[in-house]
Amino acid sequence: MYTLLSGLYKYMFQKDEYCILILGLDNAGKTTFLEQSKTRFNKQYKGMSLSKITTTVGLNIGTVDVGKTRLMFWDLGGQEELQSLWDKGLDVCLQLSSPSSRKHPSRSSPWGCTCYLTVAPEYYAECHGVIYVIDSTDEERLSESKQAFEKVVASEALDGVPILVLANKQDVETCLSIPDIKTAFSDCTCKIGRRDCLTQACSALTGKGVREGIEWMVKCVVRNVHRPPRQRDIT
C-alpha cells in the first residue's frame, strides 16, 4: 500500500526540469531579472534587495517552478573575459567555514576563494533555452552586445534552442525602443534559424515583462522535443 501511495505521490508532484542560460553583457540586468523571476514565481522566496545587486563574477543559480515545469537558471557573468566561458562551463566553488575543517586538498579559484569541490557543466550542451539580456539604455555598448549575441546564436551546440531577447531597463525614458534594437540586431536574423525567438520589452527593476518572458520560455522548452527534460525532480 505504501509503495502504491508513494508512486502516486511521485507521479502527482514530479517536475520536468529545464536549464536556462541567462546571458548578456555585464550590467545588463541579468541578476536583477533572476531575482524578480524567483520573487514572482516562488511565493515564499524573500529576495535580496535589488539595489544591492552587484556585477556577477562567476555564476548565480536559481530555480523557478511554473506548474509541473521547473526552470533552473544559470546566470553567467557578462564581462568580456568571462564570455569565453559561456560555452565551456565554469567552476562552482564551495568554501569551507574555517581552515580547521579542511579535509580535502584545496586549490585557489580565480576569484580568490578556496575551493574543495568543482562542478563544470557544459552550459551550451546542457541548456534548454537562452535568455539574452540587453541594456536598452546603453547605446554605446549596443554593438558590443550584438557581437556577443552573434557568437551565441552561431554556436552549433545551441542549434534549435529557443532564445528570449530581453530589452531591459524599459522603465528609463531615454531607452532604445524595441524597433531600434531589432534594427541594430537585424544582421543576426539569418543565424537565428528555425528556432523560437522573441524580442520583448522588460524592466527587471520594476518586474514589467518578467512573468510574460518566463511563461513564453516554458512553452518553448516543453514543446522542443529535441531537448527533453534533464531529470525528473520530486518536491
Residue frames as a rotation matrix with the C-alpha (Angstrom) as fourth column:
MET 1
0.570 0.821 0.000 0.00
0.821 -0.570 0.000 0.00
0.000 0.000 -1.000 0.00
TYR 2
0.429 -0.499 -0.753 2.84
0.175 -0.772 0.611 2.36
-0.886 -0.394 -0.244 0.91
THR 3
-0.619 -0.716 0.324 4.58
0.410 0.057 0.910 1.68
-0.670 0.696 0.258 -2.42
LEU 4
-0.136 0.678 0.722 1.37
0.977 -0.027 0.210 2.45
0.162 0.735 -0.659 -4.30
LEU 5
0.809 0.464 -0.362 0.82
0.547 -0.820 0.170 5.72
-0.218 -0.336 -0.916 -2.44
SER 6
0.082 -0.878 -0.472 4.47
0.171 -0.454 0.874 6.67
-0.982 -0.152 0.113 -2.82
GLY 7
-0.655 -0.304 0.692 4.33
0.682 0.155 0.714 6.06
-0.325 0.940 0.106 -6.56
LEU 8
0.295 0.858 0.421 1.12
0.928 -0.362 0.089 8.09
0.229 0.364 -0.903 -6.83
TYR 9
0.688 -0.107 -0.718 2.69
0.342 -0.825 0.450 10.96
-0.640 -0.555 -0.531 -4.88
LYS 10
-0.372 -0.924 -0.085 5.72
0.271 -0.196 0.942 10.99
-0.887 0.328 0.324 -7.15
TYR 11
-0.465 0.274 0.842 3.52
0.884 0.100 0.456 10.99
0.041 0.957 -0.289 -10.23
MET 12
0.587 0.809 -0.030 1.39
0.808 -0.582 0.097 13.84
0.061 -0.081 -0.995 -8.90
PHE 13
0.880 -0.205 -0.428 4.27
0.046 -0.860 0.508 16.10
-0.472 -0.467 -0.748 -7.84
GLN 14
0.012 -0.924 0.381 7.16
0.775 0.250 0.581 15.29
-0.632 0.288 0.719 -10.16
LYS 15
0.687 0.137 -0.714 8.50
-0.187 -0.916 -0.356 18.15
-0.702 0.378 -0.603 -12.23
ASP 16
0.610 -0.519 0.599 10.26
0.785 0.295 -0.545 18.27
0.106 0.803 0.587 -15.56
GLU 17
0.466 -0.534 -0.706 13.47
0.254 -0.683 0.685 20.27
-0.848 -0.498 -0.183 -15.15
TYR 18
0.664 -0.257 0.702 14.88
0.689 -0.156 -0.708 22.51
0.292 0.954 0.073 -17.86
CYS 19
0.002 -0.772 -0.636 18.11
0.774 -0.402 0.489 24.51
-0.633 -0.493 0.597 -17.69
ILE 20
0.802 0.340 0.491 18.03
0.568 -0.690 -0.450 28.11
0.186 0.640 -0.746 -18.89
LEU 21
-0.313 -0.942 -0.121 21.10
0.949 -0.315 -0.001 30.26
-0.037 -0.115 0.993 -19.51
ILE 22
0.868 0.433 -0.241 20.89
0.429 -0.900 -0.072 33.98
-0.248 -0.041 -0.968 -18.73
LEU 23
-0.128 -0.948 0.292 23.48
0.966 -0.052 0.254 35.74
-0.225 0.315 0.922 -20.87
GLY 24
0.803 0.302 0.515 24.35
0.449 -0.874 -0.188 39.32
0.393 0.382 -0.837 -21.82
LEU 25
-0.109 -0.884 0.454 26.96
0.191 -0.467 -0.863 41.96
0.975 -0.007 0.220 -21.12
ASP 26
-0.548 -0.155 -0.822 27.86
0.833 -0.003 -0.554 42.98
0.084 -0.988 0.130 -17.59
ASN 27
-0.820 0.286 -0.495 25.42
0.047 -0.829 -0.558 45.49
-0.570 -0.481 0.666 -16.06
ALA 28
-0.818 0.568 -0.085 22.63
-0.137 -0.050 0.989 44.46
0.558 0.821 0.119 -18.45
GLY 29
-0.248 0.741 0.624 20.43
-0.966 -0.239 -0.099 43.43
0.076 -0.628 0.775 -15.51
LYS 30
-0.244 0.110 -0.963 20.69
-0.330 0.925 0.189 39.63
0.912 0.364 -0.190 -15.66
THR 31
-0.834 -0.133 -0.536 20.85
0.407 0.508 -0.759 39.02
0.373 -0.851 -0.370 -11.92
THR 32
-0.788 0.615 -0.036 18.08
-0.470 -0.638 -0.610 41.52
-0.398 -0.464 0.791 -11.24
PHE 33
-0.140 0.726 -0.673 15.92
-0.872 0.231 0.430 39.66
0.468 0.648 0.601 -13.76
LEU 34
-0.452 -0.095 -0.887 16.68
0.114 0.980 -0.163 36.37
0.885 -0.175 -0.432 -12.00
GLU 35
-0.976 0.075 -0.206 15.75
0.198 -0.103 -0.975 37.82
-0.094 -0.992 0.086 -8.62
GLN 36
-0.503 0.841 -0.197 12.48
-0.829 -0.534 -0.167 39.21
-0.246 0.080 0.966 -9.98
SER 37
-0.179 0.406 -0.896 11.68
-0.579 0.693 0.430 35.84
0.796 0.596 0.111 -11.52
LYS 38
-0.697 -0.136 -0.704 12.21
0.389 0.754 -0.530 34.00
0.603 -0.643 -0.472 -8.25
THR 39
-0.932 0.354 -0.080 10.14
-0.132 -0.537 -0.833 36.56
-0.338 -0.766 0.547 -6.36
ARG 40
-0.372 0.839 -0.397 7.20
-0.927 -0.358 0.111 36.35
-0.049 0.410 0.911 -8.76
PHE 41
0.091 0.409 -0.908 7.01
-0.556 0.777 0.295 32.59
0.826 0.478 0.299 -9.09
ASN 42
-0.367 -0.251 -0.896 8.15
0.552 0.716 -0.427 31.43
0.749 -0.651 -0.124 -5.64
LYS 43
0.492 0.744 0.452 5.67
0.115 -0.571 0.813 32.78
0.863 -0.349 -0.366 -3.10
GLN 44
0.926 -0.122 -0.358 7.87
0.371 0.110 0.922 32.01
-0.073 -0.986 0.147 -0.09
TYR 45
0.059 -0.971 0.230 11.03
0.960 -0.008 -0.280 33.44
0.274 0.237 0.932 -1.57
LYS 46
0.855 0.073 -0.513 12.35
0.282 -0.896 0.342 36.56
-0.435 -0.437 -0.787 0.10
GLY 47
0.593 -0.607 0.528 14.67
0.684 0.034 -0.729 38.08
0.425 0.794 0.435 -2.45
MET 48
-0.306 -0.785 -0.539 17.69
0.897 -0.428 0.114 40.24
-0.320 -0.448 0.834 -1.90
SER 49
0.386 0.368 -0.846 17.38
0.160 -0.930 -0.332 44.00
-0.909 -0.007 -0.418 -2.17
LEU 50
0.690 -0.072 0.720 17.60
0.722 0.143 -0.677 44.84
-0.054 0.987 0.151 -5.87
SER 51
0.912 -0.342 0.226 19.56
-0.298 -0.932 -0.204 47.98
0.280 0.119 -0.953 -5.04
LYS 52
0.420 -0.775 0.472 22.34
-0.664 0.093 0.742 45.83
-0.619 -0.625 -0.475 -3.53
ILE 53
0.792 -0.113 0.599 22.87
0.399 0.839 -0.369 43.57
-0.461 0.532 0.710 -6.55
THR 54
0.200 -0.822 -0.534 26.38
-0.563 -0.542 0.624 43.91
-0.802 0.176 -0.571 -7.92
THR 55
0.250 -0.189 -0.950 28.10
-0.942 0.178 -0.284 42.70
0.222 0.966 -0.133 -11.08
THR 56
0.910 0.124 0.396 28.22
-0.228 0.947 0.226 38.90
-0.347 -0.296 0.890 -11.27
VAL 57
-0.027 -0.939 -0.344 31.70
-0.986 0.081 -0.143 37.44
0.162 0.335 -0.928 -11.34
GLY 58
-0.920 -0.246 0.306 31.15
-0.299 0.944 -0.141 33.76
-0.254 -0.222 -0.941 -11.96
LEU 59
-0.657 0.679 -0.327 27.73
0.121 0.523 0.844 32.15
0.744 0.515 -0.426 -11.66
ASN 60
-0.630 0.605 0.487 24.36
-0.716 -0.211 -0.665 32.64
-0.300 -0.768 0.567 -9.97
ILE 61
-0.866 0.384 -0.321 21.91
0.180 0.837 0.516 29.74
0.467 0.389 -0.794 -9.81
GLY 62
-0.662 0.720 0.208 18.18
-0.598 -0.341 -0.725 29.95
-0.451 -0.605 0.656 -9.19
THR 63
-0.891 0.432 0.143 15.07
0.448 0.780 0.436 27.84
0.077 0.452 -0.889 -9.76
VAL 64
-0.604 0.787 -0.125 11.51
-0.748 -0.614 -0.251 28.78
-0.274 -0.058 0.960 -10.66
ASP 65
-0.793 0.432 0.429 8.50
0.428 0.897 -0.113 26.44
-0.433 0.094 -0.896 -10.71
VAL 66
-0.557 0.678 -0.480 5.77
-0.808 -0.576 0.124 27.04
-0.192 0.456 0.869 -13.26
GLY 67
0.563 0.793 -0.231 3.11
-0.810 0.586 0.038 24.35
0.165 0.166 0.972 -12.87
LYS 68
0.903 -0.223 0.368 4.74
0.094 0.937 0.336 20.97
-0.419 -0.269 0.867 -13.43
THR 69
0.594 -0.726 0.346 7.80
0.496 -0.008 -0.868 22.60
0.633 0.688 0.356 -15.00
ARG 70
0.719 -0.472 -0.510 10.93
0.354 -0.384 0.853 23.62
-0.598 -0.794 -0.109 -13.16
LEU 71
0.772 -0.525 0.359 13.37
0.149 -0.398 -0.905 26.06
0.618 0.752 -0.229 -14.69
MET 72
0.531 -0.710 -0.463 16.92
0.664 0.009 0.747 26.05
-0.526 -0.704 0.476 -13.38
PHE 73
0.975 -0.139 0.172 18.64
-0.007 -0.797 -0.604 29.30
0.221 0.588 -0.778 -14.28
TRP 74
0.179 -0.972 -0.153 22.37
0.933 0.118 0.341 29.71
-0.314 -0.204 0.927 -14.82
ASP 75
0.992 0.129 0.014 23.13
0.129 -0.972 -0.197 33.44
-0.012 0.197 -0.980 -14.65
LEU 76
0.325 -0.940 0.108 26.65
0.943 0.331 0.040 33.93
-0.073 0.089 0.993 -16.03
GLY 77
0.139 -0.395 -0.908 28.93
0.277 -0.865 0.419 36.92
-0.951 -0.310 -0.011 -15.69
GLY 78
0.816 0.348 0.462 29.00
0.524 -0.109 -0.845 39.11
-0.243 0.931 -0.271 -18.80
GLN 79
0.452 -0.728 -0.516 32.42
-0.442 -0.685 0.579 40.70
-0.775 -0.034 -0.631 -18.60
GLU 80
0.568 -0.235 -0.789 34.47
-0.802 0.056 -0.594 40.29
0.184 0.970 -0.157 -21.77
GLU 81
-0.492 -0.870 -0.038 36.97
-0.828 0.481 -0.288 37.98
0.269 -0.110 -0.957 -20.08
LEU 82
-0.566 0.348 0.747 34.15
-0.357 0.713 -0.603 35.67
-0.743 -0.609 -0.279 -18.92
GLN 83
0.347 0.780 -0.521 32.25
-0.827 -0.008 -0.562 35.45
-0.442 0.626 0.642 -22.21
SER 84
-0.224 -0.517 -0.826 34.68
-0.830 0.546 -0.117 32.82
0.511 0.659 -0.551 -23.48
LEU 85
-0.965 -0.132 0.225 33.46
-0.246 0.748 -0.617 30.57
-0.087 -0.651 -0.754 -20.63
TRP 86
-0.192 0.981 0.002 29.79
-0.916 -0.178 -0.359 30.74
-0.352 -0.071 0.933 -21.58
ASP 87
0.563 0.447 -0.695 30.01
-0.739 0.649 -0.181 27.59
0.371 0.615 0.696 -23.70
LYS 88
-0.209 -0.795 -0.569 32.69
-0.337 0.605 -0.721 25.79
0.918 0.041 -0.395 -21.71
GLY 89
0.600 0.395 -0.695 31.38
0.513 0.477 0.714 25.67
0.614 -0.785 0.084 -18.18
LEU 90
0.000 -0.511 0.859 32.54
-0.459 -0.763 -0.454 27.48
0.888 -0.395 -0.235 -15.07
ASP 91
-0.638 -0.301 -0.709 33.74
0.412 0.644 -0.645 26.13
0.650 -0.703 -0.287 -11.76
VAL 92
0.499 0.758 0.420 31.23
-0.187 -0.380 0.906 26.33
0.846 -0.531 -0.048 -8.93
CYS 93
-0.500 -0.866 -0.005 33.15
-0.091 0.058 -0.994 26.95
0.862 -0.496 -0.107 -5.73
LEU 94
0.740 0.620 -0.261 32.32
0.204 0.164 0.965 25.78
0.641 -0.767 -0.005 -2.23
GLN 95
-0.236 -0.828 0.509 34.24
-0.346 -0.418 -0.840 27.41
0.908 -0.375 -0.187 0.62
LEU 96
0.006 0.178 -0.984 34.57
0.750 0.650 0.122 25.65
0.662 -0.739 -0.129 3.99
SER 97
0.837 0.517 0.177 33.71
0.281 -0.685 0.672 27.64
0.469 -0.513 -0.719 7.08
SER 98
0.758 -0.616 0.215 37.12
-0.574 -0.471 0.670 27.51
-0.311 -0.631 -0.710 8.70
PRO 99
0.071 -0.824 -0.562 40.66
-0.877 0.217 -0.429 26.34
0.475 0.524 -0.707 7.90
SER 100
-0.590 -0.348 0.728 40.49
-0.737 0.600 -0.311 23.73
-0.329 -0.720 -0.610 10.66
SER 101
0.265 0.804 0.533 37.63
-0.388 0.594 -0.704 21.94
-0.883 -0.020 0.469 8.88
ARG 102
0.232 -0.224 -0.947 39.60
-0.972 -0.010 -0.236 21.24
0.044 0.975 -0.220 5.71
LYS 103
0.327 -0.061 0.943 39.58
-0.298 0.940 0.164 17.56
-0.897 -0.335 0.289 4.86
HIS 104
0.663 -0.057 0.746 40.44
0.668 0.495 -0.556 17.67
-0.338 0.867 0.366 1.17
PRO 105
-0.490 -0.870 0.047 43.23
0.771 -0.409 0.488 19.23
-0.405 0.275 0.872 -0.85
SER 106
0.498 0.668 -0.553 42.33
0.359 -0.739 -0.570 22.77
-0.790 0.085 -0.607 -1.79
ARG 107
-0.385 -0.603 0.698 43.07
0.922 -0.230 0.310 24.95
-0.026 0.764 0.645 -4.76
SER 108
-0.547 0.124 -0.828 42.79
0.171 -0.952 -0.255 28.65
-0.820 -0.281 0.499 -5.36
SER 109
0.254 0.717 0.650 39.97
0.893 0.084 -0.442 29.92
-0.372 0.692 -0.618 -7.58
PRO 110
-0.379 -0.400 0.835 40.21
0.771 -0.635 0.046 32.91
0.511 0.661 0.549 -9.97
TRP 111
0.313 0.613 0.726 38.04
0.074 -0.777 0.625 34.90
0.947 -0.142 -0.288 -7.56
GLY 112
-0.353 -0.659 0.664 40.24
-0.558 -0.421 -0.715 34.50
0.751 -0.623 -0.219 -4.50
CYS 113
0.432 0.502 0.750 38.31
-0.899 0.303 0.315 31.85
-0.069 -0.810 0.582 -2.55
THR 114
-0.711 -0.668 0.220 39.44
-0.668 0.739 0.089 28.37
-0.222 -0.084 -0.971 -1.60
CYS 115
0.219 0.830 -0.513 37.61
-0.947 0.307 0.092 25.58
0.234 0.466 0.853 -3.41
TYR 116
-0.552 -0.349 0.758 37.07
-0.589 0.806 -0.058 21.95
-0.591 -0.478 -0.650 -2.44
LEU 117
-0.161 0.546 0.823 34.51
0.565 0.734 -0.376 20.89
-0.809 0.405 -0.426 -4.99
THR 118
-0.650 -0.024 -0.760 34.14
-0.506 -0.732 0.456 21.93
-0.567 0.681 0.463 -8.61
VAL 119
0.002 0.691 0.723 31.27
0.583 0.586 -0.562 21.32
-0.813 0.423 -0.401 -10.96
ALA 120
-0.581 -0.291 -0.760 31.64
-0.372 -0.736 0.566 22.47
-0.724 0.611 0.319 -14.55
PRO 121
0.228 0.721 0.655 28.60
0.453 0.517 -0.727 21.72
-0.862 0.462 -0.208 -16.70
GLU 122
-0.847 -0.375 0.377 28.90
0.494 -0.293 0.819 22.33
-0.197 0.880 0.433 -20.41
TYR 123
-0.521 0.694 -0.497 26.39
-0.065 -0.613 -0.787 25.14
-0.851 -0.378 0.365 -20.44
TYR 124
-0.386 0.378 -0.841 25.54
-0.904 -0.338 0.262 25.25
-0.185 0.862 0.473 -24.14
ALA 125
-0.748 0.025 -0.663 25.29
-0.298 0.880 0.370 21.49
0.593 0.475 -0.651 -24.49
GLU 126
-0.806 0.373 -0.459 23.12
0.584 0.625 -0.518 21.05
0.094 -0.686 -0.722 -21.39
CYS 127
-0.754 0.531 -0.387 20.82
-0.194 -0.743 -0.640 24.05
-0.627 -0.408 0.663 -21.58
HIS 128
-0.327 0.754 0.569 17.28
0.862 0.485 -0.147 24.01
-0.387 0.442 -0.809 -22.95
GLY 129
0.654 0.557 0.512 16.85
0.706 -0.693 -0.148 27.74
0.272 0.458 -0.846 -23.53
VAL 130
-0.545 -0.833 -0.094 18.70
0.832 -0.524 -0.181 31.06
0.102 -0.177 0.979 -23.52
ILE 131
0.764 0.622 -0.172 17.60
0.637 -0.769 0.054 34.41
-0.099 -0.151 -0.984 -22.14
TYR 132
-0.321 -0.887 0.332 19.78
0.917 -0.379 -0.126 37.16
0.238 0.264 0.935 -23.59
VAL 133
0.540 0.521 -0.660 19.53
0.748 -0.657 0.094 40.46
-0.385 -0.545 -0.745 -21.73
ILE 134
-0.218 -0.538 0.814 20.29
0.804 -0.572 -0.163 43.80
0.553 0.619 0.557 -23.38
ASP 135
-0.287 0.065 -0.956 20.73
0.661 -0.709 -0.246 47.11
-0.693 -0.702 0.161 -21.59
SER 136
0.174 0.454 0.874 18.49
0.967 -0.246 -0.065 49.27
0.185 0.856 -0.482 -23.77
THR 137
0.947 0.111 -0.302 19.81
0.195 -0.945 0.263 52.44
-0.256 -0.308 -0.916 -22.10
ASP 138
0.165 -0.977 -0.135 23.43
-0.100 -0.153 0.983 51.84
-0.981 -0.149 -0.123 -23.12
GLU 139
0.957 0.264 -0.118 23.57
-0.120 -0.009 -0.993 52.70
-0.263 0.965 0.023 -26.82
GLU 140
0.318 -0.920 -0.230 27.37
-0.948 -0.316 -0.045 52.92
-0.031 0.233 -0.972 -26.73
ARG 141
-0.606 -0.580 0.545 27.69
-0.609 0.779 0.152 49.20
-0.513 -0.239 -0.825 -25.94
LEU 142
0.471 0.876 0.103 24.88
-0.564 0.389 -0.728 48.02
-0.678 0.285 0.678 -28.23
SER 143
0.492 -0.374 -0.786 27.36
-0.755 0.266 -0.599 46.97
0.433 0.889 -0.151 -30.90
GLU 144
-0.629 -0.750 0.203 29.37
-0.732 0.485 -0.478 45.02
0.260 -0.450 -0.855 -28.31
SER 145
-0.272 0.635 0.723 26.21
-0.546 0.517 -0.659 43.30
-0.792 -0.574 0.206 -27.13
LYS 146
0.701 0.531 -0.476 25.31
-0.672 0.268 -0.690 42.40
-0.239 0.804 0.545 -30.70
GLN 147
-0.025 -0.805 -0.592 28.73
-0.806 0.367 -0.465 40.80
0.592 0.466 -0.658 -31.26
ALA 148
-0.785 -0.222 0.578 28.32
-0.576 0.606 -0.549 38.67
-0.228 -0.764 -0.603 -28.15
PHE 149
0.150 0.942 0.299 24.81
-0.550 0.331 -0.767 37.69
-0.822 -0.049 0.568 -29.24
GLU 150
0.495 -0.030 -0.868 26.05
-0.847 0.206 -0.490 36.68
0.194 0.978 0.076 -32.70
LYS 151
-0.593 -0.781 -0.196 28.50
-0.684 0.617 -0.389 34.24
0.425 -0.096 -0.900 -31.13
VAL 152
-0.553 0.471 0.687 25.70
-0.480 0.494 -0.725 32.74
-0.681 -0.731 -0.048 -29.06
VAL 153
0.483 0.873 -0.063 23.29
-0.536 0.238 -0.810 32.14
-0.692 0.425 0.584 -31.94
ALA 154
0.340 -0.429 -0.837 26.09
-0.876 0.179 -0.448 30.87
0.342 0.885 -0.315 -34.20
SER 155
-0.550 -0.598 0.582 27.03
-0.791 0.596 -0.135 28.07
-0.266 -0.535 -0.802 -31.79
GLU 156
-0.384 0.363 -0.849 26.15
-0.464 0.720 0.517 24.61
0.799 0.592 -0.108 -33.10
ALA 157
-0.893 -0.001 -0.450 25.70
0.353 0.618 -0.703 23.46
0.279 -0.787 -0.551 -29.51
LEU 158
-0.659 0.682 -0.315 22.68
-0.064 -0.469 -0.881 25.78
-0.749 -0.561 0.353 -29.24
ASP 159
-0.912 0.305 -0.272 21.08
-0.291 -0.015 0.957 24.73
0.288 0.952 0.102 -32.51
GLY 160
-0.309 0.899 -0.310 17.29
0.283 0.398 0.873 24.72
0.908 0.182 -0.377 -32.11
VAL 161
-0.480 0.082 -0.873 17.38
0.876 0.003 -0.481 26.13
-0.036 -0.997 -0.073 -28.58
PRO 162
0.510 0.747 0.427 14.74
0.734 -0.637 0.236 28.86
0.448 0.193 -0.873 -28.00
ILE 163
-0.645 -0.751 -0.140 16.09
0.743 -0.574 -0.345 32.36
0.178 -0.326 0.928 -27.33
LEU 164
0.622 0.771 -0.140 14.32
0.778 -0.587 0.225 35.13
0.091 -0.249 -0.964 -25.45
VAL 165
-0.508 -0.751 0.421 15.90
0.689 -0.648 -0.325 38.55
0.517 0.125 0.847 -26.07
LEU 166
0.421 0.646 -0.636 15.00
0.901 -0.377 0.214 40.97
-0.102 -0.664 -0.741 -23.31
ALA 167
-0.182 -0.380 0.907 15.31
0.391 -0.874 -0.288 44.68
0.902 0.302 0.308 -23.97
ASN 168
0.072 0.163 -0.984 15.84
0.988 0.125 0.093 45.55
0.138 -0.979 -0.152 -20.33
LYS 169
-0.605 -0.268 -0.750 15.54
0.583 -0.791 -0.187 48.89
-0.543 -0.550 0.635 -18.49
GLN 170
-0.491 0.523 0.697 12.50
0.661 -0.297 0.689 49.98
0.567 0.799 -0.200 -20.48
ASP 171
0.463 0.633 -0.620 11.41
0.884 -0.376 0.276 51.97
-0.059 -0.676 -0.734 -17.43
VAL 172
-0.311 -0.653 -0.691 14.03
0.461 -0.739 0.491 54.60
-0.831 -0.166 0.530 -18.35
GLU 173
0.596 0.694 -0.404 12.63
0.043 -0.530 -0.847 57.31
-0.802 0.487 -0.345 -20.63
THR 174
0.282 -0.572 -0.770 15.77
-0.869 -0.493 0.047 57.58
-0.406 0.656 -0.636 -22.75
CYS 175
-0.199 -0.383 0.902 15.97
-0.101 0.924 0.370 53.85
-0.975 -0.017 -0.223 -23.51
LEU 176
-0.852 -0.098 -0.515 16.10
-0.522 0.069 0.850 52.44
-0.048 0.993 -0.110 -27.02
SER 177
0.168 0.984 0.068 12.80
-0.920 0.181 -0.348 51.12
-0.354 -0.004 0.935 -28.32
ILE 178
0.220 -0.003 0.975 12.15
0.041 0.999 -0.006 47.54
-0.975 0.041 0.220 -29.40
PRO 179
0.953 0.117 0.278 12.20
0.276 0.036 -0.960 48.55
-0.123 0.992 0.002 -33.10
ASP 180
0.613 -0.790 -0.009 15.56
-0.780 -0.603 -0.171 50.28
0.130 0.112 -0.985 -32.52
ILE 181
-0.064 -0.651 0.756 17.05
-0.701 0.569 0.431 47.14
-0.710 -0.503 -0.493 -31.00
LYS 182
0.513 0.311 0.800 15.61
0.279 0.821 -0.498 44.86
-0.812 0.479 0.335 -33.67
THR 183
0.983 -0.173 -0.055 17.14
-0.124 -0.420 -0.899 47.08
0.132 0.891 -0.434 -36.33
ALA 184
0.295 -0.930 0.220 20.55
-0.954 -0.275 0.119 47.04
-0.051 -0.245 -0.968 -34.62
PHE 185
-0.315 -0.373 0.873 20.43
-0.473 0.859 0.196 43.23
-0.823 -0.351 -0.447 -34.36
SER 186
0.624 0.709 -0.327 18.92
-0.617 0.191 -0.763 42.63
-0.479 0.678 0.557 -37.82
ASP 187
0.026 -0.710 -0.703 22.16
-0.920 0.259 -0.295 41.10
0.391 0.655 -0.647 -39.15
CYS 188
-0.758 -0.348 0.551 21.70
-0.597 0.711 -0.372 38.24
-0.262 -0.611 -0.747 -36.67
THR 189
0.183 0.981 0.059 18.36
-0.866 0.189 -0.463 37.14
-0.466 0.034 0.884 -38.11
CYS 190
0.434 -0.029 -0.900 19.81
-0.710 0.604 -0.362 34.65
0.554 0.796 0.242 -40.56
LYS 191
-0.611 -0.757 -0.234 21.85
-0.403 0.551 -0.731 32.99
0.682 -0.352 -0.641 -37.79
ILE 192
-0.401 0.542 0.739 18.84
-0.858 0.060 -0.509 32.51
-0.320 -0.838 0.441 -35.51
GLY 193
-0.954 -0.031 -0.298 17.49
-0.185 0.845 0.502 29.90
0.236 0.534 -0.812 -37.90
ARG 194
-0.120 0.964 -0.236 14.27
-0.267 0.198 0.943 27.96
0.956 0.177 0.234 -37.39
ARG 195
-0.635 -0.067 -0.770 14.04
0.689 0.402 -0.603 28.23
0.350 -0.913 -0.209 -33.64
ASP 196
0.578 0.806 -0.128 11.66
0.753 -0.467 0.463 30.02
0.313 -0.364 -0.877 -31.30
CYS 197
-0.635 -0.759 -0.147 12.93
0.765 -0.591 -0.255 33.56
0.107 -0.274 0.956 -30.76
LEU 198
0.539 0.828 0.153 11.20
0.750 -0.555 0.361 36.55
0.384 -0.079 -0.920 -29.19
THR 199
-0.723 -0.645 0.248 12.35
0.463 -0.718 -0.520 40.10
0.513 -0.261 0.817 -28.52
GLN 200
0.329 0.904 -0.274 10.45
0.755 -0.078 0.651 41.54
0.567 -0.421 -0.708 -25.58
ALA 201
-0.024 -0.241 0.970 10.41
-0.332 -0.913 -0.235 44.77
0.943 -0.328 -0.058 -23.60
CYS 202
0.385 0.073 -0.920 11.35
0.710 0.613 0.346 44.32
0.589 -0.787 0.185 -19.97
SER 203
0.141 -0.427 0.893 12.16
-0.613 -0.746 -0.259 46.18
0.777 -0.511 -0.367 -16.79
ALA 204
-0.109 -0.256 -0.961 13.86
0.451 0.849 -0.277 43.82
0.886 -0.463 0.023 -14.40
LEU 205
-0.944 -0.302 0.132 13.82
0.050 -0.527 -0.849 46.56
0.326 -0.795 0.512 -11.77
THR 206
-0.491 0.837 0.243 10.02
-0.867 -0.440 -0.236 47.02
-0.090 -0.326 0.941 -11.77
GLY 207
-0.549 0.243 0.800 9.18
-0.048 0.946 -0.321 43.50
-0.835 -0.214 -0.508 -12.90
LYS 208
0.398 0.733 -0.551 7.44
-0.614 -0.233 -0.754 44.52
-0.682 0.638 0.358 -16.12
GLY 209
0.439 -0.133 -0.889 7.68
-0.834 0.307 -0.458 41.75
0.334 0.942 0.024 -18.70
VAL 210
-0.567 -0.728 0.385 9.31
-0.821 0.533 -0.202 39.26
-0.058 -0.431 -0.900 -16.34
ARG 211
-0.197 0.570 0.798 6.35
-0.294 0.742 -0.603 36.89
-0.935 -0.353 0.022 -15.94
GLU 212
0.768 0.526 -0.364 5.46
-0.467 0.071 -0.881 37.06
-0.438 0.847 0.300 -19.62
GLY 213
0.131 -0.824 -0.551 9.04
-0.938 0.077 -0.339 36.19
0.322 0.561 -0.763 -20.60
ILE 214
-0.688 -0.379 0.619 9.23
-0.627 0.740 -0.243 33.22
-0.367 -0.555 -0.747 -18.24
GLU 215
0.139 0.843 0.520 5.87
-0.230 0.538 -0.811 31.84
-0.963 -0.006 0.269 -19.38
TRP 216
0.715 0.035 -0.698 6.92
-0.696 -0.048 -0.716 32.15
-0.059 0.998 -0.009 -23.02
MET 217
-0.313 -0.930 -0.191 10.14
-0.915 0.349 -0.200 30.26
0.252 0.112 -0.961 -22.31
VAL 218
-0.455 0.215 0.864 8.27
-0.455 0.778 -0.433 27.48
-0.766 -0.590 -0.256 -20.52
LYS 219
0.649 0.761 0.009 6.03
-0.336 0.297 -0.894 26.91
-0.683 0.577 0.449 -23.56
CYS 220
0.532 -0.493 -0.689 9.04
-0.812 -0.065 -0.580 26.78
0.242 0.868 -0.435 -25.86
VAL 221
-0.537 -0.826 0.169 11.18
-0.840 0.507 -0.191 24.34
0.072 -0.245 -0.967 -23.88
VAL 222
-0.199 0.540 0.818 8.28
-0.408 0.713 -0.570 21.99
-0.891 -0.447 0.078 -23.21
ARG 223
0.796 0.606 0.021 7.42
-0.214 0.313 -0.925 21.64
-0.567 0.732 0.378 -26.89
ASN 224
0.273 -0.783 -0.559 11.04
-0.946 -0.113 -0.304 21.31
0.175 0.612 -0.772 -28.02
VAL 225
0.960 0.223 0.172 11.24
-0.253 0.951 0.179 17.52
-0.123 -0.215 0.969 -28.38
HIS 226
0.567 -0.804 -0.181 14.89
0.089 0.278 -0.957 17.68
0.819 0.526 0.229 -29.44
ARG 227
-0.637 -0.730 0.247 15.96
-0.218 -0.136 -0.966 18.60
0.739 -0.669 -0.072 -25.89
PRO 228
0.307 0.801 -0.515 13.93
0.321 0.422 0.848 16.59
0.896 -0.425 -0.127 -23.36
PRO 229
0.829 0.055 0.557 13.91
-0.456 -0.511 0.729 17.48
0.325 -0.858 -0.398 -19.64
ARG 230
-0.139 -0.990 0.011 17.19
-0.742 0.097 -0.663 16.97
0.655 -0.100 -0.749 -17.84
GLN 231
-0.944 -0.173 -0.282 15.70
0.061 0.746 -0.663 14.97
0.326 -0.643 -0.694 -14.99
ARG 232
0.167 0.982 -0.090 12.58
0.244 0.047 0.969 14.10
0.955 -0.184 -0.232 -13.06
ASP 233
-0.819 -0.488 0.302 12.50
-0.098 -0.400 -0.911 16.07
0.565 -0.776 0.280 -9.83
ILE 234
0.017 0.807 -0.590 10.33
0.723 0.397 0.565 15.37
0.691 -0.436 -0.577 -6.79
THR 235
-0.600 -0.167 0.782 9.15
-0.305 -0.856 -0.417 18.17
0.740 -0.489 0.463 -4.48
